[in-house]
Structures are given as structure tokens and as C-alpha cells.
Amino acid sequence: MQFNNAFFEQLSRSPGVVSVTVEAANRVAATARENAPVDSGKYRKGIVVRKKFQRRVVALVEGTDPKTMLIESKTGNLVRALQKNKQVRRG
């Protein structure tokens, strides 16, 4: 069996796949913001979704506040948000 790599690269950049991918990242980011510890609010406001293309679309949930790593090491907020939004689809 041979895979048609060009087809799968095109499919993974299609508007539908991009939309589903970004929507999933937005749900994770929203959950992370809802549960974020609030001191000054900078950490919460700094949780963003970034989209980039490699061979396929990748949506990243990132913390842009300089204290993100410190807060994450103590709370695990982003990991918990990802776990809460994890969906397993079975045929």
C-alpha cells in the first residue's frame, strides 16, 4: 500500500481541517483561561492560540506572560485544560 502524501498534505491544510484544529485549541485555551489563577490577570490574558503550518496545520495554546513557566510548574493549568478537553473518537 502506498500513501499519496500530496493528497494528505493538501487535506491537512484544507479549511475544514484547519477550522476543526483551531476550534479544538480555542476550547483548550478557554478552559485554561477559566481556571487560571488570577493575581494581576496577565497570565490569564496571555493564554493565546497560535496557528502555524508545517506539512499540516498545527494549533498551539501558549502562555505569553513571562511568568507562565513558573505558574505552570506550580499549577499545571494548561495540562489540565488539555486533559479536560481531550476527546477520543472511536469508529
N, C-alpha and C positions, 0 to 999 in steps of 0.2 A: 504494500500500500504506500502510495506517495501522496504527501500533502501538498496542496497548492499554496505555498507560502504567500504569494502575492495576493491571493484571494483573502486569506486570513488577516493579512496586514491591512488590506482595504476594509474588510469587515470591522476590524477592531478600531478603525478611525471613523467609522460611519456615525452620522448624527445620532442614531438611536443608541448605539453602544456608548458614545460619549455622554449622552444625556443620562443614561442609567448609572454610569460610573460616577458622574459628578453629583447626581442626586443622592447616591449612597454616601458619598463623602460629606455632603451637606447635612445629612441626617446625623452622622457621627459628630460633626462639628457642633451642631445644635445641641446634642446631648451633652457634649463636653462643656459647652458654654453654660447650660442649665445647671450643671453640677460643679462648676468651677468655684474654688474658694475665692472669696472676694475680700481683698484688702483695699487696694486702690482702684480695682477694676481693669487695670492694664492687661493682666493675664487673660481675663475673660474676653476683652476686646481684641486681643492679639491672636485668638484662635481663628485661623483662616483656612480656606480651601484654595489650593493652587492646582491648576491643571497643566500638564505638560505632555508632550508627545515624544515617544521614542519610536519603537516599532508599533506601539499601541498607545492608547490614551492611558494616562496614569493620573489619578486624582489624589492629592496629598492633603492631609489635615495637619497643619503646622501651627506651632506656637511661635509668635514673633516677638513676644516680650522677652527682654534679656534674662528675666528670672524664670523662664519656662522650665529649663532643665532642673533647677532647684525645686520648683513646685512639683514637677512631675516625679522627681525622685522621692518626694515625701507623700504624694497623694495617688499617683498612678491614674490621674483623671482621664487622660486620653486613651489609655489601655482599657479602662473600664467602659468608656464611651464606645469604643470599638466592639468590645465583647457584648455590650447591651444591644448593639445594632447588627450583630452577626446573624446572617440568615443562611441556613443550609437548605438548599433546594435539592430535592431528590426526585428523579424521574418517575 
